[in-house]
Amino acid sequence: MILYTVLPEEYVTAGLSLGEGEAGPPSREVAVRGGSGPVTLVLEGGPGSGWRIGRLISSDPFDFLDPAFAPGRTVPERFL
């Protein structure tokens, strides 16, 4: 793949230095009911520190305006 950019190589490759064996925080995908249908939440963290919303996957733009799906919000264990 060729990438044409005016940015220095250090900016483009930043964050790619993780080794093959290194893993980020555990994540989990959960389907919940949104305003217009199912919404997928990608949760980060774990049971000890609690699960928090890392990403929202939805095709409805109004789901992104719902504060219940805001990234960084913690999700109680009983909802999983």
C-alpha positions as CSV (number, residue, x, y, z in Angstrom):
1,M,0.0,0.0,0.0
2,I,1.3,3.5,-0.9
3,L,0.3,6.4,1.3
4,Y,0.8,9.9,0.0
5,T,0.9,12.4,2.7
6,V,2.8,15.6,3.8
7,L,3.0,14.3,7.4
8,P,6.3,13.0,8.7
9,E,6.7,9.2,9.0
10,E,6.7,9.4,12.8
11,Y,3.2,10.8,12.9
12,V,1.8,8.3,10.5
13,T,3.3,5.3,12.2
14,A,2.7,6.5,15.8
15,G,1.0,3.7,17.8
16,L,2.1,0.9,15.5
17,S,5.0,-0.1,17.7
18,L,3.0,-2.5,19.8
19,G,4.4,-6.0,19.6
20,E,2.6,-9.1,18.3
21,G,2.2,-10.5,21.8
22,E,1.0,-7.3,23.5
23,A,-2.7,-6.8,23.9
24,G,-4.7,-3.8,24.8
25,P,-7.4,-3.7,27.5
26,P,-10.0,-6.4,27.2
27,S,-13.0,-5.5,25.1
28,R,-16.5,-6.9,24.6
29,E,-19.3,-6.2,22.1
30,V,-22.8,-6.0,23.4
31,A,-26.1,-5.5,21.5
32,V,-28.6,-3.2,23.2
33,R,-31.9,-1.6,22.1
34,G,-31.4,1.9,20.8
35,G,-33.9,4.6,19.6
36,S,-34.6,3.0,16.2
37,G,-33.3,-0.6,16.7
38,P,-30.3,-2.6,17.8
39,V,-27.1,-0.7,18.7
40,T,-23.7,-2.4,19.2
41,L,-21.5,-1.1,22.1
42,V,-17.8,-2.0,22.3
43,L,-17.0,-2.1,26.0
44,E,-13.5,-1.7,27.4
45,G,-12.1,-2.6,30.8
46,G,-13.2,-5.5,32.8
47,P,-15.2,-6.7,35.8
48,G,-12.6,-5.5,38.3
49,S,-12.5,-1.9,37.0
50,G,-16.0,-2.0,35.5
51,W,-16.9,-1.9,31.9
52,R,-17.0,1.4,30.1
53,I,-18.3,2.3,26.6
54,G,-15.4,2.7,24.2
55,R,-17.3,2.8,20.9
56,L,-20.8,3.0,19.6
57,I,-21.8,1.2,16.4
58,S,-25.1,2.3,14.9
59,S,-26.6,3.5,11.6
60,D,-29.0,5.9,13.3
61,P,-27.4,9.4,13.9
62,F,-29.8,10.1,16.8
63,D,-28.2,7.2,18.8
64,F,-24.9,9.2,18.9
65,L,-26.8,12.1,20.6
66,D,-28.2,9.8,23.3
67,P,-26.2,10.4,26.6
68,A,-26.8,6.8,27.6
69,F,-24.4,5.7,24.8
70,A,-21.7,8.3,25.4
71,P,-18.1,7.0,25.2
72,G,-16.5,6.8,28.6
73,R,-19.7,6.1,30.5
74,T,-19.5,3.1,32.8
75,V,-22.0,0.3,32.3
76,P,-23.2,-1.6,35.4
77,E,-22.6,-5.3,35.4
78,R,-26.3,-6.1,35.7
79,F,-26.9,-4.7,32.1
80,L,-24.5,-7.1,30.5
